[in-house]
Amino acid sequence: MSKAPYVPPKVWKNEAPSGGQFASINRPTAGPTHDKPLPVGKQPLQLYSLATPNGVKVTILLEELLALGHTGAEYDAWLIRIGEGDQFSSGFVEINPNSKIPALLDRSVEPPVRVFESGSILLYLAEKFGALLPTDHAGRTETLNWLFWQMGSAPYLGGGFGHFYAYAPEKFEYAINRFTMEAKRQLDVLDRRLAESRYLAGDSYTIADIAVWPWYGQLVRNNVYSAAEFLSAHEYTHVQRWAEEIAQRPAVIRGQRVNRTWGDEASQVAERHQAQDLD
């Protein structure tokens, strides 16, 4: 016997558990759930994060900046265990009222500056150090086009496709078909662009590539949702070429290890407080 169709109530109430891998940390209200200050290290930049696709954007950029010789980009990376609700501590909420990783505190200035949302952090750091963001008007604009494209598109990939394909407690054909169609459309957008240029903003590697690669580059490399075959990722040859080129960058390899607590043990560096932590 098939289930009766769901009819939304007149007024929604949070009465039934949502299920799924992240059900325990989902709630309809904001604000802290407990009092706990954040740790502070000795480096100019304090990062509070986890090595999710959004989290590694920032550690990759920081490692790229250090590789370029920007010593002011030294950072402490503190582990935020989102499965345990660390992002709802009073200290974390003070830096990011949205309770999402990553969050950054720049203590090289007085008073310290908080920066939250991964795209904002990438732009802040690129401007602060004058790197990986073109200075000419057209190049800067094209970089920001793709940076903001990622910010608007990835929720459909993560909260849409990824949730219903990989994490939802039940598989729903309509939801999976709907978001698979959108994920493939987005990959086609990228593939057409990368058929025209080496990187997203043109001939130079920028924060646009750093923002997009952990989601879409890793998706076609089968490192996000284990969905490369399902999405026929081999069809997107230009995305594949771009994804593999970026994957070989030493700073990308280093940045992916920071705040990582799963997978091969050699790839895990739960916290990073100096360059030697990644040796």
C-alpha positions as CSV (number, residue, x, y, z in Angstrom):
1,M,0.0,0.0,0.0
2,S,1.4,3.4,-1.0
3,K,1.7,6.2,1.5
4,A,-0.9,8.9,1.6
5,P,0.4,12.1,0.0
6,Y,1.8,14.7,2.4
7,V,-0.4,17.7,2.9
8,P,1.4,20.7,4.4
9,P,-0.3,22.0,7.6
10,K,-1.7,25.5,7.7
11,V,1.1,26.5,10.2
12,W,4.3,24.5,10.3
13,K,5.6,23.3,13.7
14,N,8.9,21.5,14.5
15,E,7.2,18.4,15.9
16,A,8.7,15.4,14.1
17,P,12.5,14.6,13.7
18,S,13.7,15.3,10.3
19,G,16.0,12.2,10.1
20,G,19.1,12.0,8.0
21,Q,22.8,12.4,8.9
22,F,22.6,15.9,10.2
23,A,19.2,15.8,11.9
24,S,20.7,16.3,15.3
25,I,22.1,19.8,14.5
26,N,19.2,21.1,12.5
27,R,16.8,23.5,14.3
28,P,14.5,26.4,13.3
29,T,16.1,29.0,15.6
30,A,19.4,30.8,15.7
31,G,21.7,31.9,18.5
32,P,24.0,29.9,20.9
33,T,22.9,26.8,22.7
34,H,25.8,26.9,25.2
35,D,28.4,29.2,26.7
36,K,31.9,28.4,25.5
37,P,34.6,30.9,24.4
38,L,36.7,30.1,21.3
39,P,40.4,29.4,21.7
40,V,42.9,31.9,20.4
41,G,46.4,31.2,19.2
42,K,49.4,33.3,18.4
43,Q,49.0,33.8,14.7
44,P,47.5,36.9,13.1
45,L,44.5,35.0,11.7
46,Q,42.3,32.7,13.7
47,L,40.2,30.3,11.6
48,Y,37.4,28.2,13.1
49,S,36.4,25.5,10.6
50,L,36.1,21.9,9.4
51,A,37.4,20.4,6.1
52,T,34.1,20.4,4.3
53,P,34.0,21.9,0.8
54,N,33.2,25.3,2.3
55,G,35.9,25.0,4.9
56,V,38.8,24.0,2.6
57,K,38.2,27.0,0.4
58,V,39.8,29.1,3.1
59,T,42.6,26.8,4.1
60,I,43.5,26.4,0.4
61,L,43.6,30.2,0.0
62,L,45.7,30.7,3.1
63,E,48.2,28.0,2.0
64,E,48.3,29.7,-1.4
65,L,49.0,33.1,0.2
66,L,51.8,31.6,2.3
67,A,53.3,29.9,-0.7
68,L,53.4,33.4,-2.4
69,G,55.4,34.7,0.5
70,H,52.6,36.6,2.4
71,T,53.8,35.8,5.9
72,G,51.0,37.8,7.4
73,A,48.7,35.0,6.3
74,E,49.9,32.7,9.0
75,Y,47.0,31.2,10.8
76,D,45.7,29.1,13.6
77,A,43.1,26.6,12.4
78,W,40.8,25.4,15.2
79,L,38.6,22.4,14.7
80,I,34.8,23.0,14.8
81,R,33.0,19.7,15.2
82,I,29.7,20.5,13.5
83,G,28.3,17.1,14.3
84,E,28.7,17.9,18.0
85,G,27.3,21.4,17.8
86,D,30.5,23.4,18.3
87,Q,29.2,26.0,15.9
88,F,26.4,26.8,18.4
89,S,28.8,27.9,21.2
90,S,28.5,31.5,22.4
91,G,32.1,32.2,21.1
92,F,31.4,30.9,17.6
93,V,28.0,32.7,17.3
94,E,29.8,35.9,18.3
95,I,31.9,35.6,15.1
96,N,29.3,34.1,12.9
97,P,25.7,34.6,14.0
98,N,24.7,32.2,11.2
99,S,26.5,29.3,13.0
100,K,28.1,27.9,9.9
101,I,31.8,27.2,9.2
102,P,34.1,28.6,8.3
103,A,34.5,31.7,10.4
104,L,37.6,34.0,10.6
105,L,38.9,36.5,13.1
106,D,41.6,38.9,11.9
107,R,43.6,39.9,14.9
108,S,46.3,41.7,12.9
109,V,44.1,44.8,13.2
110,E,42.6,46.6,16.1
111,P,39.8,46.1,16.9
112,P,39.9,42.5,15.4
113,V,37.6,42.0,12.4
114,R,35.2,39.1,12.1
115,V,34.6,37.6,8.7
116,F,32.0,35.0,8.0
117,E,30.6,33.2,4.9
118,S,33.3,31.5,2.8
119,G,32.9,33.9,-0.2
120,S,33.3,36.9,2.0
121,I,36.4,35.4,3.6
122,L,38.0,34.7,0.3
123,L,37.4,38.2,-0.9
124,Y,38.6,39.7,2.3
125,L,41.9,37.8,2.3
126,A,42.5,38.4,-1.4
127,E,42.0,42.1,-0.9
128,K,44.0,42.2,2.3
129,F,47.1,40.6,0.6
130,G,46.6,41.8,-2.9
131,A,46.7,38.4,-4.4
132,L,44.7,35.9,-6.5
133,L,42.2,38.7,-7.4
134,P,43.0,40.6,-10.6
135,T,43.4,44.4,-10.2
136,D,42.1,45.4,-13.6
137,H,38.3,46.1,-13.7
138,A,37.3,43.4,-16.2
139,G,39.4,40.7,-14.6
140,R,38.2,41.5,-11.1
141,T,34.6,41.6,-12.2
142,E,34.9,38.2,-14.0
143,T,36.5,36.7,-10.9
144,L,33.6,38.0,-8.7
145,N,31.1,36.8,-11.3
146,W,32.2,33.2,-10.7
147,L,32.8,33.6,-7.0
148,F,29.2,34.7,-6.5
149,W,28.0,32.1,-9.0
150,Q,29.4,29.5,-6.6
151,M,27.8,31.0,-3.6
152,G,24.4,31.0,-5.3
153,S,24.7,27.6,-7.0
154,A,26.3,25.3,-4.4
155,P,23.3,25.2,-2.1
156,Y,21.4,23.4,-5.0
157,L,24.3,21.0,-5.2
158,G,24.8,20.5,-1.5
159,G,21.5,21.0,0.3
160,G,19.6,19.9,-2.8
161,F,21.4,17.1,-4.8
162,G,23.8,16.0,-2.0
163,H,21.1,15.9,0.7
164,F,18.5,13.9,-1.3
165,Y,21.0,11.6,-3.1
166,A,23.4,10.9,-0.2
167,Y,22.0,11.9,3.2
168,A,18.2,11.8,3.2
169,P,16.7,9.0,5.3
170,E,14.5,8.0,2.3
171,K,15.2,8.2,-1.4
172,F,12.6,10.4,-3.2
173,E,12.5,10.1,-7.0
174,Y,11.1,13.6,-7.6
175,A,13.7,15.3,-5.4
176,I,16.6,13.4,-6.7
177,N,15.6,13.9,-10.3
178,R,15.0,17.6,-9.7
179,F,18.3,18.3,-8.2
180,T,20.3,15.9,-10.4
181,M,19.0,17.9,-13.4
182,E,20.2,21.1,-11.7
183,A,23.6,19.7,-10.8
184,K,24.2,18.5,-14.3
185,R,23.1,21.9,-15.7
186,Q,25.6,23.6,-13.4
187,L,28.4,21.3,-14.5
188,D,27.5,22.1,-18.1
189,V,27.8,25.8,-17.3
190,L,31.3,25.2,-16.0
191,D,32.3,22.9,-18.8
192,R,31.3,25.5,-21.4
193,R,33.2,28.2,-19.6
194,L,36.3,26.1,-19.2
195,A,36.3,25.1,-22.8
196,E,37.1,28.8,-23.4
197,S,39.7,29.5,-20.8
198,R,42.2,27.7,-18.6
199,Y,40.7,29.0,-15.4
200,L,37.2,30.4,-14.6
201,A,38.2,34.1,-14.7
202,G,40.6,33.7,-17.6
203,D,44.2,32.7,-17.9
204,S,45.0,33.3,-14.2
205,Y,44.2,31.1,-11.2
206,T,42.0,33.2,-8.8
207,I,39.8,33.0,-5.7
208,A,37.0,32.0,-8.2
209,D,38.8,28.7,-8.8
210,I,39.5,28.2,-5.1
211,A,35.7,28.7,-4.3
212,V,34.4,26.4,-7.0
213,W,36.9,23.6,-7.0
214,P,36.1,22.0,-3.6
215,W,32.5,21.5,-4.7
216,Y,32.5,20.9,-8.5
217,G,36.1,19.9,-9.0
218,Q,35.9,17.3,-6.3
219,L,32.5,16.2,-7.5
220,V,33.8,15.2,-10.9
221,R,36.8,13.6,-9.2
222,N,34.3,11.5,-7.2
223,N,35.3,13.0,-3.8
224,V,31.9,14.6,-3.1
225,Y,28.9,12.4,-2.5
226,S,30.5,9.5,-4.5
227,A,28.3,10.6,-7.3
228,A,30.6,10.9,-10.3
229,E,29.2,7.8,-12.1
230,F,25.6,8.7,-11.3
231,L,26.2,12.2,-12.8
232,S,28.1,10.9,-15.8
233,A,31.0,13.2,-14.7
234,H,33.2,11.9,-17.5
235,E,31.1,13.9,-20.0
236,Y,32.5,17.2,-18.6
237,T,35.9,16.9,-20.0
238,H,36.9,20.6,-19.5
239,V,35.8,20.5,-15.9
240,Q,37.9,17.3,-15.5
241,R,41.0,18.9,-17.0
242,W,40.6,21.9,-14.7
243,A,39.9,19.8,-11.6
244,E,42.9,17.6,-12.1
245,E,45.3,20.6,-12.7
246,I,44.2,22.3,-9.5
247,A,44.3,19.1,-7.5
248,Q,48.1,18.9,-8.2
249,R,48.9,22.3,-6.6
250,P,50.9,21.9,-3.4
251,A,48.9,24.5,-1.5
252,V,45.7,22.7,-2.5
253,I,47.1,19.5,-1.2
254,R,48.1,21.1,2.0
255,G,44.9,23.1,2.5
256,Q,42.7,20.0,2.2
257,R,44.4,18.4,5.2
258,V,43.6,21.1,7.6
259,N,40.8,20.5,10.1
260,R,40.2,17.1,8.5
261,T,39.3,14.3,10.9
262,W,38.3,11.5,8.5
263,G,39.7,9.4,5.7
264,D,43.3,8.3,5.4
265,E,45.2,9.1,8.6
266,A,48.0,10.7,6.7
267,S,45.6,13.2,5.3
268,Q,44.3,14.3,8.7
269,V,45.5,17.4,10.5
270,A,42.8,18.2,13.0
271,E,44.3,21.6,13.9
272,R,47.0,23.7,12.3
273,H,49.0,26.3,14.3
274,Q,52.2,26.5,12.3
275,A,53.5,25.4,8.9
276,Q,55.3,22.4,10.4
277,D,52.0,20.9,11.4
278,L,51.5,19.9,7.8
279,D,55.0,18.4,7.3
